[in-house]
Amino acid sequence: MEHEITENPLRGVEATIGSGHYGVFDQGAHVWSWQPDGAAPVLWMSAKSWFADGQPIRGGVPICFPWFGNGRAGDQEPGHGFARLHTWHLSDIKDTLDRDGRLLVEYTLDNAMTGQQPDWPYRYEARFVAKFTPEYLGMTLEVTNTGQSHVPLDGALHTYLAVGDVRKVSVSGLDGAEYYDKVTGQTETQSGDVTITGETDRVYRSTGEVVLDDPVLGRKLVIAKSGSANTVIWNPWVDKSAAAPDFGDDEWQGMICIEAANALADQLTLRPGETHTLKQRITLA
Ligand SMILES: O=P(O)(O)OC[C@H]1O[C@@H](O)[C@H](O)[C@@H](O)[C@@H]1O
């Protein structure tokens, strides 16, 4: 049992472990598969995703960096930052699949690789580590300001999770949290568990873990994080998915995004030499 470098549909690292599977693409350092042996896929991927240079991948875990959405002021392009559209450098692989079913894949990105970025003209080094294990998927994004000026930083690990039926799931851990509702433009306070009954696009102020309860697949996922002021919950529902060319019309029923983010008013500022570390860990309970 050993990892492989695969090219189809994009270059990346893959491993098969019994009936399970791990996968990450070099483009965007994009984790797209975590399926422990004996379990159903945990990450959701759209059957309609583009797999092409410069196009975002729909599903898995897009890394939104160095901004979330269109940034704090809403005017930065491309949406969710440029890092997901670039090929990252595959800098390390630690393969202990035979011993303990673990695979660690490290990628790096910096300003020399991403070139002139008018909306973010800073010097940086980013390092992303995906740790695939039979028990959990761990993801760490470290960003260092290698220049002399202060650097504004937001972004997200934009995790798409596979669910049996999004209308039946609940997300606990956000009771009492304030959120900005991107659908209505209002700020609200969560009461009880989050359930999905229509288009949902919310930026919660929350640093804690959440639990996704999926009665249809009969499983719970614990989603823990650190270095993140916001949890984003997103489901496009009927009209948004029908309007998106890289989203199957009915695919919204089988997914929910639970993202570890720093966004909007919770944008960070990195001093020269400072590093910020954003982590998310998904555990099958
Ligand atoms: O289609 P994209 O750019 O991948 O973004 C998907 C969604 O990502 C979510 O994180 C945002 O809150 C939504 O507003 C957005 O629609």
PDBQT file of the ligand as one rigid body, heavy atoms in Angstrom, charges set to zero:
ROOT
HETATM    1  O1  LIG A 301     -18.910  29.523  -6.060  1.00  0.00    +0.000 OA
HETATM    2  P1  LIG A 301     -17.767  29.790  -5.137  1.00  0.00    +0.000 P 
HETATM    3  O2  LIG A 301     -16.966  31.012  -5.534  1.00  0.00    +0.000 OA
HETATM    4  O3  LIG A 301     -16.877  28.597  -4.974  1.00  0.00    +0.000 OA
HETATM    5  O4  LIG A 301     -18.381  30.130  -3.749  1.00  0.00    +0.000 OA
HETATM    6  C1  LIG A 301     -19.301  29.295  -3.151  1.00  0.00    +0.000 C 
HETATM    7  C2  LIG A 301     -19.874  29.920  -1.883  1.00  0.00    +0.000 C 
HETATM    8  O5  LIG A 301     -18.865  29.914  -0.897  1.00  0.00    +0.000 OA
HETATM    9  C3  LIG A 301     -19.331  30.319   0.399  1.00  0.00    +0.000 C 
HETATM   10  O6  LIG A 301     -18.288  30.235   1.303  1.00  0.00    +0.000 OA
HETATM   11  C4  LIG A 301     -19.813  31.736   0.329  1.00  0.00    +0.000 C 
HETATM   12  O7  LIG A 301     -20.261  32.175   1.589  1.00  0.00    +0.000 OA
HETATM   13  C5  LIG A 301     -20.922  31.825  -0.722  1.00  0.00    +0.000 C 
HETATM   14  O8  LIG A 301     -21.387  33.152  -0.821  1.00  0.00    +0.000 OA
HETATM   15  C6  LIG A 301     -20.420  31.318  -2.053  1.00  0.00    +0.000 C 
HETATM   16  O9  LIG A 301     -21.482  31.336  -2.986  1.00  0.00    +0.000 OA
ENDROOT
TORSDOF 0
